[in-house]
């Protein structure tokens, strides 16, 4: 076992590097990687964190030695646990294993094909509400669309008229997880942020109860919520656990895809040649509304999605905590050490990607994919805890892009660069205003 200890920024007494991290987490992680290499030691909010960007070491954490790395109890994660309880995103151990097994069938095989009609139908409905020259906030539109899709497909309900209320509540909830010392203030302390957070959670809980009532009328036994209700009927799941899984789906089930769609439209609008190829392919393949069968022929569309998630991975860092001592890339990892594996940094590493800051969908050739080290690209994580909805999210993103892109192009209203805010996922700080252009 190696005894080397990684170096890292010194920071200041008591605070370590907390202020630098809170000021700009993404740039801070990049600077640490540039200055200290594949494994670096960071003191953030009185917590020692080892940042790991070596793909082989990341694979060890997430796959080959995954049983030694659990979800950690960081300040932000404790808050997330308060919101999601023992839901799939936050739980560990036997409960997580059992829930994953129960929920897995809702995200694979024929179920994905069943969701396609909902995805395309809701996308067409949105397109029909637009007209040439309309100004929209594309992030808001994509968020509300993916909310409708996830609730209708997985939870067997419609949320017509509730989208903006849900989105506003989710944004208020997300503010609690914005990096900074405020995330470590206990939820019970009545700061303005905590008051808004608790109020928003209450709103979301009321909406979840309404979704449950709608499912009794419109849902089925084999959608995700129907499966969970069946587990309750058999005495294997209680009401609180169902609530936690519904909240997890509401939050995680729509947000990452909405962000991928937002950044894809943004990047295409900034790169006219890529946008031309994107539309040209759609025009040659799609007749009317896209189908699942069309996706196999939309090669450039898939490259656009992959390149978008490389540059703007919605989940920008994964945290794990070592149960026992380990070795990563030649460095000693003590038990209880928190390890971070930041997609944001690895996806922009010039060792793995030529001109890494550039948007180049063409880079994703079959040859380049074969040559790329495993875990040099991991937008959905990896190993046993790889995102359960990765297939759903990829199919949803491609079908939405194909449906809307067949009808419209989008022009940015302003050339102001994106300002990003890392919550649990990376959000645009301001509205992404675009003009709808009929094709």
Secondary structure, DSSP 8 states (H G I E B T S, - for coil): -----------BTTTBTHHHHHH-HHHHHHHHHHHHTTEEEEEETTEEEEEE--HHHHHIIIIITGGGEE----HHHHHHHHHHTT-TTT--HHHHHHHHHHHHGGGSTHHHHHHHHHHHHHHHHHHHT--TT-EEEHHHHHHHHHHHHHHHHHS----TTTHHHHHHHHHHHHHTTSSSGGGGS-TTS--HHHHHHHHHHHHHHHHHHHHHHHHHHH--TTSHHHHHHHHHHTTSS-HHHHHHHHHHHHHHHHHHHHHHHHHHHHHHHH-HHHHHHHHHHHHHH-SSS--HHHHTT-HHHHHHHHHHHHHT-SS--EEEEESS-EEETTEEE-TT-EEEE-HHHHTT-TTTSTTTTS--GGG--HHHHHHS-TTSS-TT--GGGS-TTHHHHHHHHHHHHHHHHHHEEEEES------EEESSSEEESS--EEEEEE-
